[in-house]
Amino acid sequence: MIHYHQLITSTRFGSGFEVTLPGDGTYFLLLDSFSNSLANYCFRVV
């Protein structure tokens, strides 16, 4: 089954989160901000 434009999770920076993806496939990680200031971030795929 193919899902397009499906939001897996949404969270604010400053808090950690985990997500389990629903299956094999190609996923995109989108980082967005409404601020002009810089922010440090990291992510880990396991």
N, CA, C and O atoms as a Tripos MOL2 file, in Angstrom:
@<TRIPOS>MOLECULE
protein
  184   183    46     0     0
PROTEIN
NO_CHARGES

@<TRIPOS>ATOM
      1 N           0.8460   -1.1720    0.0000 N.3       1 MET1
      2 CA          0.0000    0.0000    0.0000 C.3       1 MET1
      3 C           0.8960    1.2410    0.0000 C.2       1 MET1
      4 O           1.8660    1.3000    0.7550 O.2       1 MET1
      5 N           0.5860    2.2100   -0.8210 N.am      2 ILE2
      6 CA          1.3740    3.4400   -0.9210 C.3       2 ILE2
      7 C           0.5850    4.5890   -0.3140 C.2       2 ILE2
      8 O          -0.5850    4.7940   -0.6370 O.2       2 ILE2
      9 N           1.2360    5.3340    0.5670 N.am      3 HIS3
     10 CA          0.6180    6.5140    1.1760 C.3       3 HIS3
     11 C           1.4210    7.7290    0.7460 C.2       3 HIS3
     12 O           2.6460    7.7350    0.8660 O.2       3 HIS3
     13 N           0.7610    8.7360    0.2560 N.am      4 TYR4
     14 CA          1.4270    9.9660   -0.1380 C.3       4 TYR4
     15 C           1.0220   11.0880    0.8030 C.2       4 TYR4
     16 O          -0.1280   11.1650    1.2370 O.2       4 TYR4
     17 N           1.9710   11.9530    1.1130 N.am      5 HIS5
     18 CA          1.7090   13.1490    1.9170 C.3       5 HIS5
     19 C           1.0850   12.8050    3.2660 C.2       5 HIS5
     20 O           0.1310   13.4520    3.6970 O.2       5 HIS5
     21 N           1.6140   11.8100    3.9130 N.am      6 GLN6
     22 CA          1.0930   11.3960    5.2080 C.3       6 GLN6
     23 C           1.9970   11.9550    6.2910 C.2       6 GLN6
     24 O           3.2040   11.7160    6.2770 O.2       6 GLN6
     25 N           1.4300   12.6930    7.2210 N.am      7 LEU7
     26 CA          2.1780   13.2220    8.3530 C.3       7 LEU7
     27 C           2.3400   12.1150    9.3810 C.2       7 LEU7
     28 O           1.3550   11.5780    9.8880 O.2       7 LEU7
     29 N           3.5990   11.7730    9.6890 N.am      8 ILE8
     30 CA          3.8630   10.7160   10.6600 C.3       8 ILE8
     31 C           3.8170   11.2840   12.0740 C.2       8 ILE8
     32 O           3.2000   10.6950   12.9620 O.2       8 ILE8
     33 N           4.4660   12.4240   12.2830 N.am      9 THR9
     34 CA          4.4480   13.0790   13.5880 C.3       9 THR9
     35 C           4.7700   14.5500   13.4200 C.2       9 THR9
     36 O           5.3550   14.9660   12.4200 O.2       9 THR9
     37 N           4.3860   15.3150   14.3960 N.am     10 SER10
     38 CA          4.6940   16.7400   14.4180 C.3      10 SER10
     39 C           5.0250   17.1100   15.8560 C.2      10 SER10
     40 O           4.2790   16.7690   16.7740 O.2      10 SER10
     41 N           6.1280   17.7970   16.0570 N.am     11 THR11
     42 CA          6.5330   18.1750   17.4100 C.3      11 THR11
     43 C           7.2880   19.4850   17.3670 C.2      11 THR11
     44 O           7.8190   19.8700   16.3250 O.2      11 THR11
     45 N           7.3380   20.1610   18.4830 N.am     12 ARG12
     46 CA          8.1030   21.4030   18.5970 C.3      12 ARG12
     47 C           9.5360   21.0720   18.9860 C.2      12 ARG12
     48 O           9.7960   20.1020   19.6980 O.2      12 ARG12
     49 N          10.4650   21.9010   18.5010 N.am     13 PHE13
     50 CA         11.8550   21.7220   18.9130 C.3      13 PHE13
     51 C          11.9770   22.0010   20.4010 C.2      13 PHE13
     52 O          11.1570   22.7140   20.9790 O.2      13 PHE13
     53 N          12.9870   21.4440   21.0020 N.am     14 GLY14
     54 CA         13.1680   21.5870   22.4370 C.3      14 GLY14
     55 C          12.6610   20.3630   23.1790 C.2      14 GLY14
     56 O          12.8670   20.2290   24.3850 O.2      14 GLY14
     57 N          11.9990   19.4750   22.4570 N.am     15 SER15
     58 CA         11.5390   18.2360   23.0730 C.3      15 SER15
     59 C          11.9070   17.0790   22.1500 C.2      15 SER15
     60 O          11.7920   17.1800   20.9290 O.2      15 SER15
     61 N          12.3400   16.0040   22.7400 N.am     16 GLY16
     62 CA         12.6920   14.8320   21.9510 C.3      16 GLY16
     63 C          11.4480   14.0390   21.5890 C.2      16 GLY16
     64 O          10.3950   14.2050   22.2050 O.2      16 GLY16
     65 N          11.5700   13.1890   20.6030 N.am     17 PHE17
     66 CA         10.4530   12.3320   20.2390 C.3      17 PHE17
     67 C          10.9800   11.1010   19.5230 C.2      17 PHE17
     68 O          12.0870   11.1070   18.9850 O.2      17 PHE17
     69 N          10.1900   10.0630   19.5230 N.am     18 GLU18
     70 CA         10.4780    8.8450   18.7760 C.3      18 GLU18
     71 C           9.2950    8.5690   17.8730 C.2      18 GLU18
     72 O           8.1570    8.9160   18.1900 O.2      18 GLU18
     73 N           9.5760    7.9460   16.7530 N.am     19 VAL19
     74 CA          8.5000    7.5660   15.8430 C.3      19 VAL19
     75 C           8.8390    6.2110   15.2350 C.2      19 VAL19
     76 O           9.9950    5.9450   14.9070 O.2      19 VAL19
     77 N           7.8450    5.3670   15.0870 N.am     20 THR20
     78 CA          7.9910    4.0960   14.3890 C.3      20 THR20
     79 C           7.2950    4.2420   13.0460 C.2      20 THR20
     80 O           6.0940    4.5030   12.9820 O.2      20 THR20
     81 N           8.0530    4.0740   11.9840 N.am     21 LEU21
     82 CA          7.4960    4.2470   10.6460 C.3      21 LEU21
     83 C           6.6330    3.0460   10.2830 C.2      21 LEU21
     84 O           6.9140    1.9280   10.7140 O.2      21 LEU21
     85 N           5.5840    3.2670    9.4930 N.am     22 PRO22
     86 CA          4.6170    2.2010    9.2310 C.3      22 PRO22
     87 C           5.0880    1.1000    8.2860 C.2      22 PRO22
     88 O           4.4020    0.0870    8.1460 O.2      22 PRO22
     89 N           6.2410    1.2680    7.6340 N.am     23 GLY23
     90 CA          6.7020    0.2140    6.7340 C.3      23 GLY23
     91 C           7.9170    0.6450    5.9500 C.2      23 GLY23
     92 O           8.4200    1.7550    6.1230 O.2      23 GLY23
     93 N           8.3890   -0.2340    5.0860 N.am     24 ASP24
     94 CA          9.5210    0.0770    4.2150 C.3      24 ASP24
     95 C           9.1310    1.1610    3.2290 C.2      24 ASP24
     96 O           7.9550    1.3390    2.9100 O.2      24 ASP24
     97 N          10.1320    1.8820    2.7520 N.am     25 GLY25
     98 CA          9.8540    2.8860    1.7320 C.3      25 GLY25
     99 C          10.7650    4.0840    1.8650 C.2      25 GLY25
    100 O          11.7290    4.0680    2.6310 O.2      25 GLY25
    101 N          10.4570    5.1110    1.1210 N.am     26 THR26
    102 CA         11.2070    6.3600    1.1450 C.3      26 THR26
    103 C          10.4550    7.3660    1.9960 C.2      26 THR26
    104 O           9.2590    7.5870    1.8040 O.2      26 THR26
    105 N          11.1600    7.9730    2.9340 N.am     27 TYR27
    106 CA         10.5700    8.9770    3.8160 C.3      27 TYR27
    107 C          11.3840   10.2510    3.7180 C.2      27 TYR27
    108 O          12.5760   10.2060    3.4160 O.2      27 TYR27
    109 N          10.7580   11.3730    3.9670 N.am     28 PHE28
    110 CA         11.4240   12.6710    3.9660 C.3      28 PHE28
    111 C          11.3010   13.2770    5.3500 C.2      28 PHE28
    112 O          10.2270   13.2590    5.9510 O.2      28 PHE28
    113 N          12.4070   13.8150    5.8580 N.am     29 LEU29
    114 CA         12.4140   14.5130    7.1370 C.3      29 LEU29
    115 C          12.3760   16.0000    6.8330 C.2      29 LEU29
    116 O          13.2870   16.5290    6.1960 O.2      29 LEU29
    117 N          11.3380   16.6720    7.2800 N.am     30 LEU30
    118 CA         11.1800   18.1000    7.0430 C.3      30 LEU30
    119 C          11.3890   18.8470    8.3460 C.2      30 LEU30
    120 O          10.6870   18.6110    9.3290 O.2      30 LEU30
    121 N          12.3610   19.7510    8.3460 N.am     31 LEU31
    122 CA         12.6070   20.6240    9.4900 C.3      31 LEU31
    123 C          12.2180   22.0290    9.0680 C.2      31 LEU31
    124 O          12.7020   22.5310    8.0540 O.2      31 LEU31
    125 N          11.3470   22.6630    9.8370 N.am     32 ASP32
    126 CA         10.8400   23.9810    9.4710 C.3      32 ASP32
    127 C          10.8310   24.8650   10.7060 C.2      32 ASP32
    128 O          10.7070   24.3780   11.8300 O.2      32 ASP32
    129 N          10.9620   26.1510   10.4920 N.am     33 SER33
    130 CA         10.9790   27.0980   11.6030 C.3      33 SER33
    131 C          10.3210   28.3960   11.1760 C.2      33 SER33
    132 O          10.3930   28.7910   10.0120 O.2      33 SER33
    133 N           9.6830   29.0530   12.1240 N.am     34 PHE34
    134 CA          9.1090   30.3740   11.8920 C.3      34 PHE34
    135 C          10.0120   31.4560   12.4490 C.2      34 PHE34
    136 O           9.6210   32.6230   12.4940 O.2      34 PHE34
    137 N          11.2110   31.0930   12.8750 N.am     35 SER35
    138 CA         12.1610   32.0220   13.4870 C.3      35 SER35
    139 C          13.3350   32.2440   12.5440 C.2      35 SER35
    140 O          13.6890   31.3600   11.7640 O.2      35 SER35
    141 N          13.9300   33.4150   12.6170 N.am     36 ASN36
    142 CA         15.1210   33.7080   11.8220 C.3      36 ASN36
    143 C          16.4090   33.3300   12.5450 C.2      36 ASN36
    144 O          17.4870   33.4010   11.9540 O.2      36 ASN36
    145 N          16.3190   32.9290   13.8110 N.am     37 SER37
    146 CA         17.5170   32.5760   14.5710 C.3      37 SER37
    147 C          17.9370   31.1360   14.2660 C.2      37 SER37
    148 O          17.1190   30.2950   13.8930 O.2      37 SER37
    149 N          19.2320   30.8790   14.4360 N.am     38 LEU38
    150 CA         19.7800   29.5480   14.1830 C.3      38 LEU38
    151 C          19.4250   28.6010   15.3170 C.2      38 LEU38
    152 O          19.2100   29.0310   16.4500 O.2      38 LEU38
    153 N          19.3650   27.3270   15.0130 N.am     39 ALA39
    154 CA         19.0920   26.3090   16.0210 C.3      39 ALA39
    155 C          19.9520   25.0880   15.7220 C.2      39 ALA39
    156 O          20.1400   24.7220   14.5610 O.2      39 ALA39
    157 N          20.4710   24.4630   16.7670 N.am     40 ASN40
    158 CA         21.2040   23.2100   16.6240 C.3      40 ASN40
    159 C          20.2130   22.0570   16.6930 C.2      40 ASN40
    160 O          19.2530   22.1060   17.4610 O.2      40 ASN40
    161 N          20.4410   21.0320   15.9010 N.am     41 TYR41
    162 CA         19.5870   19.8600   15.9400 C.3      41 TYR41
    163 C          20.3870   18.6450   15.5040 C.2      41 TYR41
    164 O          21.4190   18.7710   14.8450 O.2      41 TYR41
    165 N          19.9110   17.4870   15.8710 N.am     42 CYS42
    166 CA         20.4860   16.2380   15.4010 C.3      42 CYS42
    167 C          19.3730   15.2000   15.3590 C.2      42 CYS42
    168 O          18.3540   15.3420   16.0350 O.2      42 CYS42
    169 N          19.5720   14.1720   14.5750 N.am     43 PHE43
    170 CA         18.6160   13.0840   14.5350 C.3      43 PHE43
    171 C          19.3640   11.7900   14.3130 C.2      43 PHE43
    172 O          20.4750   11.7790   13.7830 O.2      43 PHE43
    173 N          18.7440   10.7020   14.7240 N.am     44 ARG44
    174 CA         19.3510    9.3840   14.6000 C.3      44 ARG44
    175 C          18.3230    8.4260   14.0140 C.2      44 ARG44
    176 O          17.1850    8.3620   14.4800 O.2      44 ARG44
    177 N          18.7210    7.7010   13.0170 N.am     45 VAL45
    178 CA         17.8640    6.6910   12.3970 C.3      45 VAL45
    179 C          18.4000    5.3320   12.8030 C.2      45 VAL45
    180 O          19.5720    5.0260   12.5800 O.2      45 VAL45
    181 N          17.5540    4.5280   13.3910 N.am     46 VAL46
    182 CA         17.9540    3.2060   13.8730 C.3      46 VAL46
    183 C          17.1740    2.1480   13.1370 C.2      46 VAL46
    184 O          17.3570    0.9570   13.3900 O.2      46 VAL46
@<TRIPOS>BOND
     1     1     2 1
     2     2     3 1
     3     3     4 2
     4     3     5 am
     5     5     6 1
     6     6     7 1
     7     7     8 2
     8     7     9 am
     9     9    10 1
    10    10    11 1
    11    11    12 2
    12    11    13 am
    13    13    14 1
    14    14    15 1
    15    15    16 2
    16    15    17 am
    17    17    18 1
    18    18    19 1
    19    19    20 2
    20    19    21 am
    21    21    22 1
    22    22    23 1
    23    23    24 2
    24    23    25 am
    25    25    26 1
    26    26    27 1
    27    27    28 2
    28    27    29 am
    29    29    30 1
    30    30    31 1
    31    31    32 2
    32    31    33 am
    33    33    34 1
    34    34    35 1
    35    35    36 2
    36    35    37 am
    37    37    38 1
    38    38    39 1
    39    39    40 2
    40    39    41 am
    41    41    42 1
    42    42    43 1
    43    43    44 2
    44    43    45 am
    45    45    46 1
    46    46    47 1
    47    47    48 2
    48    47    49 am
    49    49    50 1
    50    50    51 1
    51    51    52 2
    52    51    53 am
    53    53    54 1
    54    54    55 1
    55    55    56 2
    56    55    57 am
    57    57    58 1
    58    58    59 1
    59    59    60 2
    60    59    61 am
    61    61    62 1
    62    62    63 1
    63    63    64 2
    64    63    65 am
    65    65    66 1
    66    66    67 1
    67    67    68 2
    68    67    69 am
    69    69    70 1
    70    70    71 1
    71    71    72 2
    72    71    73 am
    73    73    74 1
    74    74    75 1
    75    75    76 2
    76    75    77 am
    77    77    78 1
    78    78    79 1
    79    79    80 2
    80    79    81 am
    81    81    82 1
    82    82    83 1
    83    83    84 2
    84    83    85 am
    85    85    86 1
    86    86    87 1
    87    87    88 2
    88    87    89 am
    89    89    90 1
    90    90    91 1
    91    91    92 2
    92    91    93 am
    93    93    94 1
    94    94    95 1
    95    95    96 2
    96    95    97 am
    97    97    98 1
    98    98    99 1
    99    99   100 2
   100    99   101 am
   101   101   102 1
   102   102   103 1
   103   103   104 2
   104   103   105 am
   105   105   106 1
   106   106   107 1
   107   107   108 2
   108   107   109 am
   109   109   110 1
   110   110   111 1
   111   111   112 2
   112   111   113 am
   113   113   114 1
   114   114   115 1
   115   115   116 2
   116   115   117 am
   117   117   118 1
   118   118   119 1
   119   119   120 2
   120   119   121 am
   121   121   122 1
   122   122   123 1
   123   123   124 2
   124   123   125 am
   125   125   126 1
   126   126   127 1
   127   127   128 2
   128   127   129 am
   129   129   130 1
   130   130   131 1
   131   131   132 2
   132   131   133 am
   133   133   134 1
   134   134   135 1
   135   135   136 2
   136   135   137 am
   137   137   138 1
   138   138   139 1
   139   139   140 2
   140   139   141 am
   141   141   142 1
   142   142   143 1
   143   143   144 2
   144   143   145 am
   145   145   146 1
   146   146   147 1
   147   147   148 2
   148   147   149 am
   149   149   150 1
   150   150   151 1
   151   151   152 2
   152   151   153 am
   153   153   154 1
   154   154   155 1
   155   155   156 2
   156   155   157 am
   157   157   158 1
   158   158   159 1
   159   159   160 2
   160   159   161 am
   161   161   162 1
   162   162   163 1
   163   163   164 2
   164   163   165 am
   165   165   166 1
   166   166   167 1
   167   167   168 2
   168   167   169 am
   169   169   170 1
   170   170   171 1
   171   171   172 2
   172   171   173 am
   173   173   174 1
   174   174   175 1
   175   175   176 2
   176   175   177 am
   177   177   178 1
   178   178   179 1
   179   179   180 2
   180   179   181 am
   181   181   182 1
   182   182   183 1
   183   183   184 2
@<TRIPOS>SUBSTRUCTURE
     1 MET1         2 RESIDUE 1 A MET
     2 ILE2         6 RESIDUE 1 A ILE
     3 HIS3        10 RESIDUE 1 A HIS
     4 TYR4        14 RESIDUE 1 A TYR
     5 HIS5        18 RESIDUE 1 A HIS
     6 GLN6        22 RESIDUE 1 A GLN
     7 LEU7        26 RESIDUE 1 A LEU
     8 ILE8        30 RESIDUE 1 A ILE
     9 THR9        34 RESIDUE 1 A THR
    10 SER10       38 RESIDUE 1 A SER
    11 THR11       42 RESIDUE 1 A THR
    12 ARG12       46 RESIDUE 1 A ARG
    13 PHE13       50 RESIDUE 1 A PHE
    14 GLY14       54 RESIDUE 1 A GLY
    15 SER15       58 RESIDUE 1 A SER
    16 GLY16       62 RESIDUE 1 A GLY
    17 PHE17       66 RESIDUE 1 A PHE
    18 GLU18       70 RESIDUE 1 A GLU
    19 VAL19       74 RESIDUE 1 A VAL
    20 THR20       78 RESIDUE 1 A THR
    21 LEU21       82 RESIDUE 1 A LEU
    22 PRO22       86 RESIDUE 1 A PRO
    23 GLY23       90 RESIDUE 1 A GLY
    24 ASP24       94 RESIDUE 1 A ASP
    25 GLY25       98 RESIDUE 1 A GLY
    26 THR26      102 RESIDUE 1 A THR
    27 TYR27      106 RESIDUE 1 A TYR
    28 PHE28      110 RESIDUE 1 A PHE
    29 LEU29      114 RESIDUE 1 A LEU
    30 LEU30      118 RESIDUE 1 A LEU
    31 LEU31      122 RESIDUE 1 A LEU
    32 ASP32      126 RESIDUE 1 A ASP
    33 SER33      130 RESIDUE 1 A SER
    34 PHE34      134 RESIDUE 1 A PHE
    35 SER35      138 RESIDUE 1 A SER
    36 ASN36      142 RESIDUE 1 A ASN
    37 SER37      146 RESIDUE 1 A SER
    38 LEU38      150 RESIDUE 1 A LEU
    39 ALA39      154 RESIDUE 1 A ALA
    40 ASN40      158 RESIDUE 1 A ASN
    41 TYR41      162 RESIDUE 1 A TYR
    42 CYS42      166 RESIDUE 1 A CYS
    43 PHE43      170 RESIDUE 1 A PHE
    44 ARG44      174 RESIDUE 1 A ARG
    45 VAL45      178 RESIDUE 1 A VAL
    46 VAL46      182 RESIDUE 1 A VAL
